[in-house]
């Protein structure tokens, strides 16, 4: 089954194509529970039958091994084992081959259901659920569909926990000392990535104000725009915006487009920082006016470019 659809989403319309898949696991009474999950079509390369898998010595307990796909060796993970400690396998299972953070990983799931086309406004943030600890959760979004709830997984977090060398926290300790007055707005839905990125940027001397989704960041910027008269006044509050792409309510492409088409905010530099940045997808960020794009977890690349982007902005202001 190919992941591609006949519908091409226009960048900046705040739309999402989601592949729904299911995992099964037994409850405390032994009854099988089937839970629906979702993953962005843009992260899926193929959906295939589970191939022959080669187990590697010393591998993480939730990794099943590797398989060969067109001369590439791709690691395979059993999602039900990771989430529910359920290891049983059956012939109905499928393998979703994903690509994100410049990596390819295969995830075994119970079955693949369908593709949904929806708005990010339909994706609820788990932060809205009271009394639950989502700092350690692998869920970044919830979608109510046909009397069931589809959970969007933070697969980057899952992979980073299996192999910490792939996470932002494992990046080099390289520190670029920024101007202590530099102020950054950060929009990132993953608690793990948001905290790690905030820690890295603060260590470099930046002042950070973060938001857990694009809509919250945009509403904040709109309020600021009302209070200023000259477009240059926004730089008294922020020097630059860093945004993820996948976020509940408003995605990073739409946030960037909103900023770049606003009469008072258009000069605000925007860096897109996402696991979905590939050579093929880079034109999407360019089409909405992003000043730079980096794939997670390339935090050092952001640190290298931020001051250069801000200085170019300052030069334009002086020239005007």
Secondary structure, 3 states (H helix, E strand, C coil): CECCCCCCCCCCCCEEEEEEEEEEEECCCCCEEEEEEEEEHHHEEEEEECCCCECCCCCCCCEEEEEEECCEEEEEEEHHHHHHCCCCCCCCCEEEEEEECCEEEEEEECEEEEEEEEEHHHCECHHHCCCCCCCCCCEEEEEEECCEEEEEECHHHHHHHHCHHHCHHHCCCCCCCCCCCCEEEEECCCHHHHHHHHHHHHHCCCEEEEECCHHHHHHHHHHHHHHCCCHHHHHHCCCEEEECCCCCCCCHHHHHHHHHCCCCCCCCEEEEEECCCCCCCHHHHHHCCCCEEEECCCHHHHHHHHHHHHHHHHHHHHHC
